[in-house]
């Protein structure tokens, strides 16, 4: 506003520009009026901005009495030339303020909300705030294209203020996380922002073409004092990409999913399909040839678990029962947190194929398939009672539960906590049997 007024010759180049946020005033109307208009001894902001511009932001937060006093001062001024140029801003929902002022303003400008503004303008705002933070922290700020997409599309409750606040908060989180990395890059992850930012992906389909034209997929953006640089993330050499799994840099550990199936390409087909749809980079696969020896399979699984574990555990989905014990043993040996789920798709397929070869109708094969799937997901409830020394107290707790019929639909098993390794093995066996 000041720059435009100077260019048009409405105010001198050195004319003052005074701005205040009306949210900062307290509940004392007398003090607010004195700060704005003066108290007879010292001039207020009105006098400070003389011959220049006075900008009162969010005037809807001023009380009715203060607004009336301001308006009376402006209207009853003996010489309008003694007043500065006055700009007022308020929420377009503050209809009472607008109705009070509309007869006394020379021009009215309605600023569109962020959702009404074109996406290129929102991207420029993001670049402005990110470059400003890079200058303030004297660090290069980086983020992936997926994070930038969320920032382009997430709903901003308080418009530009929300956008700016989210960026500053994320930069603060990144700065605290990488505090010891003096002079290094500040990489912003989606977890550095509030959960509301992640909701930006919900609007992606509606604005897909516009977003894709502005945000290059699978790129990394660098914001620094000189502007913005877009680079592709570093990729491993071609010979390594054939054996390495996709990795996602993250500031906190997260579990991963591993498919382990016998046969050629079964596990890989599942993981590739999931990754193609979700692009999460947390799904892996191991295909085991039927002719491969168990020792080789064990070592292959062991190396795989060590390679993919990010510190938060692995959910393994397997088809053959022999793999369950292998996975459990590897978990004990390596200390990897592991949970296993049976999904014997290949075995079911072979059983149903054999059944179809001798069945006299499709209904019989259907019943066979339904029974197999029902048996797969049916499990009995188990209650485990524990004692820190022997099983004595645990047995008493078991008897108490049975006597009071508190577990009519579950089996009660008493175990001891004295041997942690034995307890873990017993619990594992219970899970496997159920």
N, C-alpha and C positions, 0 to 999 in steps of 0.2 A: 504493500500500500504506500509506504513512504517512498520507495523507489519510483513508482508510477507517478506520484504527486510531484516529485522533483523533476522527472522527465517532462511533465506537462507544464511546468513552471508555476504550479499552484503554491509551492512552498520552496524556500531556499534550500540549497544542498546541505547546509549545515544546520538546518532546522531540527529541533528535537523531536524524537519519537518516543512517547511515553505509553507504556502498555501495562495494564493491570488485570489480573484474573479476579473477578468478583467473588469467586469461591473462597478467596483468602481472607475476606472481611469477616469479622466476628458478628455477634448478635447486637452489639451496641450501635444503634443508628447514629447517635451523636458523634461517636468516634469515626464512623465510616464517612459521614458528611464532612467532618473536619479534614480527613485524609484526602478526600476528593476535591473539596472546594476551599479548604483552608479554614482557619479558626479566628480570623481577624488579626492575628499576630504573624503567623506564617502562612504563606500561600500553599495550597494543596497541589494535587496533580494537575489541576486545570491551569494554574499559574505556571507550573513547571513546563507544561507543553505549549505555552504561549508562542504564537507564530509558527508552531509546528503541528504535530498530530497527536491526539489523545485517543487511544484505543482501549475501550472497556469491553473485556471479553466475558461472555456468559452473564449478561446483565439480569437474566431471570433469577439469579441468586441474590440480587439486591432486594431488600424489603420494599413494599409498596411506598412507604413514606420516603425512603431514600430516592426511589425512582422519580417520585413526584417533585421532590426538592431539586433534583438534577434537571428535570425537564423545565421547571419554572426558571431556573437559573439561565438555561440556554435561551428560552423564549423571551425573557424579560431583560436580556442584556442590552444596555444602552447603545453599545457599538459592537456589532457582530464581528468587526475586524479585530477586536481585542481577544476574541475566542480562537482557540486552535481549531483545526479541522477535527471533527469528532466522528469516530467510527464505533458503532455498537454491534455486538454479536449476541445472538441468543438462539436457543433451541427452537426449531420450527414448530414444536409442540406447545411452546409457551404462548398460547393464543392471547392471554390477558396482557402480556408484555407487548406483543405485536400490535394489538388494538390500541394500546396507550400511545405507542410511538409512531404509528404509521402516518398520522396527519402532520407530523413535525419533521420527518426525514426527507431529504432531497432525492435520495435514490435508495432502492432496495435491491439487494442481490441475494438470491437463494443459492446456496452451495449444495450440490448434490451429495447424497450419502455415498459411502464407499461402494455399496452394492449397485448404485446407479451409475457409477463412474466406469469408463472403459478399463479393461484389464491392463492395457499398456500404461495407463496413468498410475494404477496401483503398483505395477512393477517399478516405475520410476520412484514412487514413494519408498518402496522397500530398499531400493538401491541407495537412496538418499540417507535413510536411517542407518543402514549397514555400513556405508562408507563413513558416516559420522562417528559410529562406534569404533570403527577401525582407527580413525584419527585420534579419538579420545583415549583408546587403550594402547595406541602405538603398536598394534598387532594386526596381522592379516587375518581376516575372518573368512572362513570357508564353510560351505554347506553343499549338500547333494541336491540334485534337481528335484528329488521327491519332497524334500523339506521345503524348497522354494515353492513347489506346487501347492502345498498345504497353506503356506503363508499367502499365496495369491487368492485362495478361495475360502479360508475360514471366516465365519461370521464375526464381525467386530462390534461388540455391544456399544462401545463408546467411540466408534468411528476411528479416526486417525490416532487418537490418543491410545486406544487399545492396541493398534498396530505398533506404535512406537514403544509402548510399555512391554509388549511381548518380546520385541527384539532386544530391548535393554535387559530384560530379565534373563533371556537365554544367554546373552553375552556375559552376564554376571556369573551364571552357573558354569559356563565354559571357562571363564577366567579362574574361578575358584578350583575347578577340577584340574586345570593345567597350570596352576600357579607356579610350580617349580620349573616349568618349561619356559625359562626366561627368553623372551623374544620369539618364541615359536608361534605357530599358527593357532588361532582359536577356532576349533571346528565345532559347529553347532549341530547337535543331533536333535531329532524330533523329541526326545525325552527331556531336552533342556527347556522346552516350551510347556505351557499349560496344556492339559488334555483337550481343551477347546480347539487348539490349533489343528490337532489331528482330524477334526471333523471336516477339514477342508476337502478331504478326499471324497466326502459324500456329495460334493458339488462338481466333481470332476467330469462325470458323464455329460452333464448339461453344458459345460463349457470346454469340452475336450479339444475341439479344433482351435479355439482361441488360445487356450493354455499351451497346447503343443507348438503353436506358432511362436510363443514367447519363451518357453522353457524347453531347452533341449534335453531329451531323456538321457539318463545314465551319464550325466556330466557333473563336474564339480565346479562351483562358482567361487571365485576369489575376490573379496572386497578389500580394497586398500586405499590409501590416500589418493592415488592416481586414478582410481575408478574401479571397473569390474573386468575380470578376466575369466573366461570360460575354458576349461580344459577337460579332456577325457581322463578319468581316473587311471592310474598306472595299472597295466595288465601284465601278468607273468608271461615269459617267453612261450612261443607256440608249443614247444615240446612239453612244457609243463602243464599247459591248459588241458591236456588230454587225461592227466591223472589227478590233477588237483580239483578240489571241490570249491564251489563259489563261497566266498567269505563276505561277511558284512561287518564293517567296523562299527563297534558300538561301545558306549561308555559304561555299560553295565552288562554283566553276564546274563545269558538267556538260554533256556533249554533248546535242544535240537531234536529233530525227528530222523530216525534211521530205519529204512526198510531192508530186511534181510530175508531173501527168498532163494530157494533152490530153483535152478533152471536158468535159461538163457534170456536175459533182458527183462525179466518180470519186475524185479525191484526197480531197475533203472527206468522202465516205462512209467511206473507210478510216480517216482520222484520227479521225473522230467515234466510230467503232466501237471503236477501240483505247482512246481516252480514256474512253469510257463504261464499259469493262471494268476499266481499270487506274487511272484518275484520277491519272496522273503529271504532267500538265501540260507534257509535253515533246514532244508530237507536233503538227506543223503541216502545212498543206496549201496548195497553189496549183493551182487549176484553170485551164487555159489554153484559151480558145475557139479552135477550128480556124481561124477567120477572122482571128485577131489577128496583127498584123505582128510580125516577129522583134524589131524595135527596142523595141516595147512590151513584149514578153515578157521581153527582156533587162533592161529597167529595172524591171519588176515583180519579177523574181527577185532582182535586186540589192538592192532596197529590203527585200524579205522576209528575205534572208540577214542583212542588217545589223540588222534588227529582232529576229530570234529568237536570234542567236548570243549565248551567255552567256560566251564566252571559252574554251570547251573544244572548239569545232568543231561541224560539222553533218554528219550522214549524210543525203545526198539520195538518194531512190529515184525514178527517172524512167522514162518509157516510150519516148519518142522519142529517137533518137540525136542529133538536133540539140541537145537539151538538155544533153547531156554536155559539149560544147564551150562552150556558154554558161556552165554552172556552173564549168568550169575557168577561163575567162577572168575571171569575177566573183571567183573565189577569189584569183587573182593580183592583181586590181585592188584588192580591199578588204583583203587579208591574212587573210581568214577561212580557218580550217582546214576543209577540205571533203573528204569521201570520197563517191563516187557509186556507186550500184548500179543496174544495169539490170533493170527488171521490166516488160517490154512487154506487159502484160496485154491492153490494148485491141488492139494489133496482132495478137497471137495470136488473140484472139477473132474479129477480122475475117477472118484467114486460114482459121480453122477453119470459120467460117460459109460462106465461099466454097466450101471443100472439101466441106462437107456438102450444098451445093446441087447438086453434080455427082457426088457419090459414089454408088456402087451398094450401099453397106452401111456400117454403123457402124464395122466393123473398120478400114476404110480411113481414116476420120476419126480414129479412135483412134491409128493408126500415125502419122498426120500430127502429131497433138498430141504424142505421145511423142518424135518426132524433133525437133520444135521445142523442147521443154523440155530434151531431152538436149543440143542444140546450145547452149542458153542457159547451162548450167552447166558444160559441158566447156571446159576451158582448159589450155593447155600450160604446163608449168613453165619458169621462166626464171631463170637465174643471172646476175647483173650483177657484173662485176669492175670495180674503180675504181682510178684513178691520180690523184694530186693535181696532176700537171702535165699531161702529154699522155696519150695512150692507150697508150704504149709498154709500160709495166709491166703495164697491164691486159690487153693482148694476150698478153703472156708468161704471165700467170696463166691466161688462157683456154686457151692451147695446152697448158699443164701439165695442166689438168683434163681436156681432151679426150684427151691422150696416155695418161693413167693411167685412163681410162674411169671417172672419178668422177661423170660426169653423163650417163649413157646415156639418161635419160628427161627431160632438160631441155636447153633451148637456152642457150648461153653467149654473152653480149653484153658487149663491152668498151666502157667509157665513161670520160670524163675529168671530174675534179672542178674543173677550172680555171674553167669558166663555170657557176656554180650555177644560173642561170636556164635555161640550155640543158639542163643535167642534169635539172632538174625537168621541163621540157617533154618530154624524151626518155623519162623514166620514166613520165610520164603517158600518152604515146602507146603505150608498151609495155603498160601496164595496159589501155588501151582496145582494143588489138589482141587481147589475150589473152582 
